[in-house]
Amino acid sequence: MKKVMVHAVTKLNLGDDLFLKILFERYPNTNFIISAHNMYKKYYAIYDNTSVHSSSNIVSRGINFFMRKFGQHVFIQKSIAKKCDISIHIGGSIFQQKVNWKSQLKNRKSLLIENQPFYILGANFGSYTESKFYEGYFNLFKKYADICFRDDYSYNLFSKLSNVRKAADIVFSLNYDAPLTDDKKVVISVIKPSFRPYLMNRDHEYYEKIKEISINYIKDGFDVVLMSFCKAEGDEEAIKEIANMIPERYEESIKVHKYYGDINSALKEISSASAVIATRFHAMILGWLYEKPTFPIAYNDKMFNVMEDVGYEGKYIGFDNLDRLTFEDYRIRNDMYITNISKQVKNSEEHFNVLDKFIK
C-alpha cells in the first residue's frame, strides 16, 4: 500500500475540505497522512485510509518552536514525509503573493525530498505584483513531478515547463449525490471582504448589498440561507453583521448555515436550494454542479477566470460594480441561466492522470 504525505489548507474551509474528500475517496487503498489541527481527527475518522498528525498538540508545538530557531520551519512535516512514498500539495489559491512570501517559498523548497515525487493538484497562481515572486516559483516548479493548474491563466504563465498541465477545478469531479430538491429558498454564500487586503474598506458596501438581496428574495416569497464556508476567514462575522442590518419583520425568513466540517450537511443545503448567490468560488461551482440558477458575485480574478474557461453566459457582478446591481439581475425566473458543465466534470478528472499511474 502506497503511503502519501498530504499538504493542504486545514482550517475548516468547505472548498479546501472538498478537495481532500475527493482525493481520499479516489484512492481507498492508499494510506494518506496529513498534518493538521487535532480537531480534524474527528472529521477524517470517516476515511479508513487517512490519519492525522496533529500539529496542535503541545509536543508538536514545542518541537516546531525549537526548530524555527534553526530556520527549520517545516521540520515535522518533512520528517513525516520522509517515511512516505510521495508528497502531494492539493488546494486552490495556494500560490498568492503575501507579505511573507519569501519565507513561504523557502519552506516549500525545504519540503522537497531527494528522489521522492512531489505533486501539485488543483491550484491557481496569483495574484502577484512582483516579478521576483513569479521567478522564484518558476524555478521551484521545475523540481516538482507534476503540476496541474485549474485555470488557463495560471497554466499559460508556466506552460514552458514540461511538467505543467491544466484541468478544470477538482470540485467539478465531486460525487455529488446529495438529494436534489427545491425548498423555496435561496442560499447566499457570504464572505468578509476585508479579510482580503485588496478588498479593505469594502465590508459595509457588500453587507448592504447582501441585505438588499435577502430582503428582495423574502418579499418574492423565498426563505434566505446565509451560508458560511469558513469561520476563520470571517464568514460568520459577516453573517452576523448582515443579520443585524435586516429589519425584524423579516427575521423568520432568514436562516444561517455554518460550516464546521460536516460536508454532507453543507452539500444538502445547496442541493435543496431554488438558487445560489455565490460570493464564494466553490459556492459557484457547487451551484453549477447541482444545476441551480447561480448568480456569481466575483471578488477576485479566479472567479472571472473560471467563468471564462467554462464559457459562462449568465449574469454576474464584480465588486467594482456592486452599486449597479438590481433585483432583475438575480431574480429567479424561468429563463435564469443554468450552466452546462459536462465538459468540466469530465476534464476535472485529468488532475489525477499522473498520480493515477503512480498509485494505481
N, C-alpha and C positions, 0 to 999 in steps of 0.2 A: 504494500500500500504506500503510495506516494505521500510525503509529508510536505505541506506548503505553509510558508510564513506569509501572513496577510497583513498589509499595511492599509489602513483606511481611516476616514474620519469617523470617530465613535463618540458622538455627543448627542445621541437620540435625535437625529435628523432623519425624517422619513425617507427622503431621497437617497441619502447615503446608506441607510439600512436596507433599502430595496436592492441596491447593488449587491450587498452581502448575501441577502436572501437568495438572489438568482445564482450567485456563484456557488454557495454551499449546496443548493438543491441540484445544480447541474452535475456535480461530481460527488455522488453519495458514497463512493468507495475511496475517497481521498481524505486524508487527515489534515484539517486546517487548524492552524494556531494563530490567534490574533491577540495582540497586546491592547488591552482596553481597560476601562474603569471596571471595578468589581461588579457594578450593577448590571453589566452586560451578561454576566453568567446566567442570570435567570431568564433573560430574553433569548439567549442562544442555546438554552437547555433543550429546545425543541429539535435541534440539529444534532443527531448522533455522531456526526463526523467532525464536530467543531469543539475546540477547547479554548478557553480564555485565560491568558496570562494577565493577572491583574496588575495594572500599572499604578493602582491607588493604595495598595497595602503599604504598611509602614516600612517593610524591608525594601521593597522596590523603590519607594521614595527616597530612602536613605542612601541606597546604592547610587541612584541617579544623581542625587545631590553631590555625593562624594566624587563621582566620575566627571561631573561637569567641571570640577576644579582642574581637571587634566584635559579639558577640551573634548571629552568623550560623552557627548550629549545623547547618543543613541546606543549606549553600551549594552543595556539589557536586550533591546530589540535585536541587535546584531548577534548577541550571544545565543538567543533563541534561534535565529535564522541559520546559524552555522550548523544546527542539528537537523535542518530541513533539506529537501532536495531542490526546491526553488523558492523564490520570493515573488510576491505579486503586490503591486500598489493599485488598488481599484478605487475609483472615485471620479467626481466630475470636475469642479473648479479647484483643482489641487495645485495648479501652477499659476498663481496670481502673484503679481509683484506687491509685496507688503514691505513695511519698514524694515523688518528683519530678514529680508530675502537672502542676503549673503550668508547668514548663519544657516538658514534653511537649506540653501544649496549645498553648503558644506556637509550638513547632516546627511543629505541624500547621497552624496558621494561616499560617505562613510558606511552607508548601508550595503554597498556593493561588496560581494564576496567573490574571491577569485574562483573561477571555474563553476560558479553557480548562476544559472539563468535568472534574470530579473525581468518581470513583465509589467507593463503599464497598460491598464484597461479602463476605458470609459471616460477619459479625461478630455478637457479642452484647455487651450493655452491662453493665458492672459486673464485679465487685461494687464498691460505693462506699458511703461513710459521710457525706460532706459534700454539702449541697445546692448549694454553690458549684461542685462538680465537675460535677454534673448541669446546672446553669445554664450553665456555660461551654461544655459540649458542645452543649447545646440551641441556643445562639447560633451555634456553629461549623457545626452540621449544616444550618442554614438555607442555607449557602453551597455545599453540595455539589449536584451534578447529580442524584445518585440514591444512596439508602442502602437496602440490603436486608439486614435482620437475619435471624438463623436461629432465633429463638425468639419466642414470644408475649410473654413478659415484657419483652424489650427493645423490641419493636415498640410495645407499649402505652405505654411511657414517652414515646415520641416520635410517636405516631400523629396528633397535631395538625398535624404538618408534612406538607405535600402530597408531598414528595419521599421519604418514608419508606415502605418496603414490608417484607414478610416472606415468606420461603420456607424450606423445610426445609434443613438443613445441606448445603453444597455437595458434601460427600463422598458423599451419597446418590446423586449423579449420576455417580459413578465408573464407568467402563467396566471392570468387574471380571471380566476374562477369565482370571484365574489358575485352574489346574486344581482342581476340587473333588474331594477325596478324604477318606478317614477313616483317618489313620495311627496310630490308637490313642494319641493324645497330647492333652494339654491345654495350650493356650497361656495363660500368665498375664502380662498386661501389668503392669509394676511401676513405681511412682513412688517418689521420695524425698519423703515428706510435708513435712519441714521446709524444703524449697525454697520452700514457700508459707508466708508468715508466720502465717496463720491455722491452720496445722497444726504449728506449732512444738511440739517435745517429743512428737510422736506417732509418731516413727520406730520405736522398739522395739516398741511395741504392734502396729503394722502389720506389721513384719517377722516377728514371732512368728506372726501370723495367716496370712501367706503361707507360712511354713514349715509350719504345720499343714495348710493346704490342699494343699500339694505332697505331703506325706507321705501324706495320706489318699488322694490320687489314685494315688500309686505303689502303695500297698497294695491298691488296687482294680484294679490291672493296667495302669495307664497310664504312659507317659512324660510328663514335665513339661518345658515350654519356658518359661524365664523370659525375657521379652522386653523389651528397652529400646527406647523410641521416641525418646529424646533424651538423649544423654550430657551435654549442657550443663546439663540440669535435674536431674542426679543419678541418673538411672535406673540407670546402670551401677554406681554406688556402692552403690545399694540392692540390686542383684542380688548383688554381692559379699558384702554383709553377710548376706543371706538364705542364700546358698550355704554360708557358713561356719557357719551355725546348723544345717544339715541333717546328720544323722549319716552317717558314711562308708558305711554299708551301703546307702544309697540313692543314692549318687553316680552310679552308672552310669545311673540313670533320669532324671537331671537334665541338661538341655541349656540353653545360653544363646544367644539371638539378639540381636545388637547392630546397631542401625540406623546405617549410615554413608552413606546416600544411595542405596542400592540398593532402590528402591521395589518392584520386581518380586519380589525375594527376600523382602521383608517380607510382601507380599501372599500369596505362595505359602505362607509359614509359617502364616498364619492360615487360608487356604482349605483347608489339608490337616489342620486340627485336628479332633478329635472334639467339642471345646467350647472356649469362650473365657471366662476370668475377666478381666473388664475393669475395671481401675482407670483407665486412660487413656480419655478421652472418645471418641477415634476408634477405639480397640480395640472399644468397644461398638458403634459404628456399622458397622465392618467385620465384626464377628461377625454382626450382623443381615443385612448385605448378602450374606454367604456362607451365610446360613441355618444358622448354627451355634447350638446351645444356648449362650446367653450369659448370664453372671451378672455384673451390674454391681456394683462397689464404688464408690459415688458419693462423691467427695471435695469436690464443690462444687455450687453451685446450677445450673450449666449442665447437669450431667448429670440432675439431678432435673427441670429444665425440659423437656429434650428427651424424657425418658421420658413426661412428662405430655402433651406435644404429640403424640407418636406413639401414645399410648394403650397403653403397655406394661403387660402384665398378669402378667408373670413375677415371680419373686422377685429381690430385690436387697437390698443392705445399705448404710447410710451409715456414715461414720466414727464417729459418735457411738454406734453400736450394734454395733461390731465384736466386743465381748465376748460378744454373744448368738449369733454366727454358728456354726452346726453343719454337719456334713457333709451332713446330709439337705437343707439349703438349696440346696447347689450340686452335689450328686452327680449324675452323668449317669444318667438313667433314661429310659424310653420316653416318659413324659409331660412331660419337661422342655420348658419353653416356648420356642417359636421365634416371633419377632415378624414379623408381616405389615407390610412397609414399602412396599408397592407404591404407595401414595398419596404417600409421601415421595419415592420415586425420581422420580416424575413431577413433583411440586411443586418439587423442588430445582432443576429447570431454569429456574424463574422468576427465579432470581437474575440470569440473564443477559438477561432480556427487554429492558430498556432499552439495555444495551450492544450487544445484537444489532442493534438498529435503527441505532445509530451506526456499527458496524463493518461489518455485512453490507449 
